[in-house]
Amino acid sequence: MNRITATLITRNEEENLPRALASLALADEVVVVDSGSTDRTVELARQHGARVVEHPWTSFDTQKNFAASLAAYDWILNLDADEVLSPELIAELQAWKQRPANAVAYRMPRKARYLGRWILHSGWYPDYKVRLYRRDRARFVGSLHESVIADGPVGQFQGEILHYTCDSLNDHLAKVNFFTSLAARELHAQKHRHWLLPLLIQPPLTFLRTYLFQQAFRDGYQGFLIAAMAGFYVFLKYAKLRILVSGGTLDEARAWRQR
């Protein structure tokens, strides 16, 4: 049998966490790494039987790799607190546990719910993510848009991860503010200094690519907002890069949770 440790990283996720943990009943162990929650996240995690370890925030990849290092088993199933395993994926995983593994990691499609609608276009679906992997053959890399890099074959499941993204436009704006600060700092650290042309050209191109070529128009008004916010994300990223290039500092989006 393939035994699984499910891992989650959290900060102030009391609204989302119970839903995520309820979908992880198939795991043989659940490890939650929390980075300073001030709500009931830690209490709720322990009530659901998870082992909770508090660890100061570093970055998305290092935090997730740290969680994997605490696991009792080599197979890691990573989930974000605002995600759940679909019934179809749970059934696939339960069957997989009973047979020899034919890969060192497995990817699965992720479907997002945005402002009350499941998004099936807009460049958001199918959003394949590697989330099940052997920790001795794979790891997360990337401080901003972290992903799993595997040393060996990668298999695939058909069942979906269900991603509950933004319940309001304010929530989306807070996420954009948070992530554009990280992205601008990353660009600045990589010695990028040209901000004006990307600021002027890339936002409208990003909107058009998302709305027309990635068919966001098929996702209704939510698709229009996704395309508009994609363009705004690019604009804000380069506006913040300009601040850093000029010697300024960025104010953090403290009001938002952590993804």
Residue pairs with C-beta under 8 A, 6 or more apart in sequence:
1 97
1 98
2 75
2 96
2 97
2 98
2 101
3 28
3 29
3 72
3 73
3 75
3 97
4 26
4 27
4 28
4 29
4 73
4 75
4 76
4 77
4 93
4 97
4 132
5 27
5 28
5 29
5 30
5 31
5 68
5 71
5 72
5 73
5 75
5 76
5 77
6 24
6 27
6 29
6 30
6 31
6 76
6 77
6 78
6 79
7 30
7 31
7 32
7 33
7 64
7 67
7 68
7 70
7 71
7 76
7 77
7 78
7 79
8 17
8 20
8 21
8 30
8 31
8 32
8 33
8 50
8 67
8 78
8 79
8 80
8 81
9 32
9 33
9 34
9 35
9 60
9 63
9 64
9 67
9 80
9 81
9 258
10 17
10 32
10 33
10 34
10 35
10 37
10 41
10 45
10 81
10 258
11 34
11 35
11 36
11 37
11 41
11 57
11 257
11 258
12 37
12 38
12 39
12 41
12 257
12 258
13 37
13 39
13 41
13 81
13 82
13 257
13 258
14 37
14 39
14 40
14 41
14 44
16 81
16 82
16 164
17 32
17 41
17 44
17 45
17 48
17 81
18 44
18 48
19 84
19 164
20 79
20 80
20 81
20 82
20 83
20 84
21 30
21 44
21 45
21 48
21 50
22 48
22 84
23 79
23 84
23 85
23 90
24 30
24 77
24 79
24 85
26 85
26 90
26 93
26 94
26 97
27 77
28 72
28 73
29 51
29 71
29 72
29 73
30 45
30 48
30 49
30 50
30 51
31 50
31 51
31 53
31 67
31 70
31 71
32 42
32 45
32 50
32 51
32 52
32 53
32 67
33 52
33 53
33 54
33 55
33 63
33 66
33 67
33 70
34 41
34 42
34 45
34 52
34 53
34 54
34 55
35 54
35 55
35 56
35 57
35 63
35 258
36 54
36 56
36 57
42 52
42 54
45 52
46 52
51 70
53 67
53 70
55 63
55 66
57 63
57 258
58 66
59 143
59 144
59 146
60 140
60 142
60 143
60 144
60 146
60 259
61 139
61 140
61 141
61 142
61 143
61 146
62 143
64 78
64 140
64 146
65 139
65 140
67 78
68 76
68 78
68 135
68 139
68 140
69 135
71 135
74 134
74 135
74 136
75 101
75 132
75 133
75 134
75 135
76 132
76 133
76 134
76 135
77 93
77 131
77 132
78 131
78 132
78 133
78 140
78 148
79 85
79 131
79 161
80 163
80 259
81 259
82 163
82 164
82 165
82 259
83 110
83 161
83 162
83 163
83 164
84 161
84 162
84 164
85 93
85 159
85 161
85 162
86 159
86 160
86 161
86 162
87 159
88 158
88 159
88 160
89 108
89 157
89 159
89 160
89 161
90 159
91 159
92 157
92 158
92 159
93 132
93 157
93 159
96 106
96 157
101 134
101 155
102 153
102 155
103 152
103 153
103 154
103 155
104 133
104 134
104 137
104 138
104 150
104 151
104 152
104 153
104 154
105 130
105 132
105 133
105 134
105 137
105 138
105 148
105 150
105 152
105 154
105 155
106 130
106 131
106 132
106 133
106 154
106 155
106 156
106 157
107 128
107 129
107 130
107 131
107 154
107 155
107 156
107 157
108 128
108 129
108 131
108 132
108 156
108 157
108 158
108 159
108 160
108 161
109 125
109 126
109 127
109 128
109 129
109 158
109 160
109 161
110 125
110 126
110 127
110 128
110 129
110 160
110 161
110 162
110 163
111 118
111 119
111 120
111 125
111 126
111 127
111 160
111 161
111 162
111 163
112 118
112 119
112 124
112 125
112 127
112 163
112 164
112 165
113 119
113 162
113 163
113 164
113 165
114 124
114 165
114 166
114 222
114 225
114 226
115 166
115 167
115 168
115 169
115 222
115 225
116 167
116 222
117 219
117 220
117 222
119 125
119 219
119 222
119 223
119 226
120 218
120 219
121 214
121 215
121 216
121 218
121 219
121 223
122 210
122 214
122 215
122 216
122 219
122 223
122 226
122 227
123 210
123 214
123 216
123 230
124 226
126 160
127 163
128 156
129 147
129 148
129 161
130 138
130 147
130 148
130 150
130 154
131 148
131 161
132 157
133 148
133 150
137 150
137 151
137 152
138 148
138 149
138 150
138 151
138 152
139 148
139 149
140 146
140 147
140 148
140 149
141 147
141 148
141 149
143 182
143 186
144 179
144 182
144 183
144 186
165 172
166 172
166 175
169 225
171 256
172 225
172 229
173 229
174 253
174 255
174 256
175 256
175 259
176 229
176 232
176 233
176 236
177 236
177 253
177 256
178 252
178 253
178 256
179 233
180 233
180 236
180 237
180 240
181 240
181 250
181 252
181 253
183 237
183 240
184 237
184 238
184 240
184 241
184 243
184 244
184 250
185 244
185 250
187 237
187 241
188 241
188 244
188 245
192 241
193 245
195 238
195 239
195 241
195 242
195 245
196 242
198 234
198 238
199 235
199 238
199 239
199 242
202 234
202 235
202 238
203 231
203 232
203 234
203 235
204 231
206 227
206 230
206 231
206 233
206 234
207 227
207 228
207 230
207 231
210 216
210 226
210 227
210 230
210 231
211 217
211 223
211 224
211 227
215 223
216 223
216 224
216 226
216 227
217 223
217 224
219 226
240 250
243 249
243 250
244 250
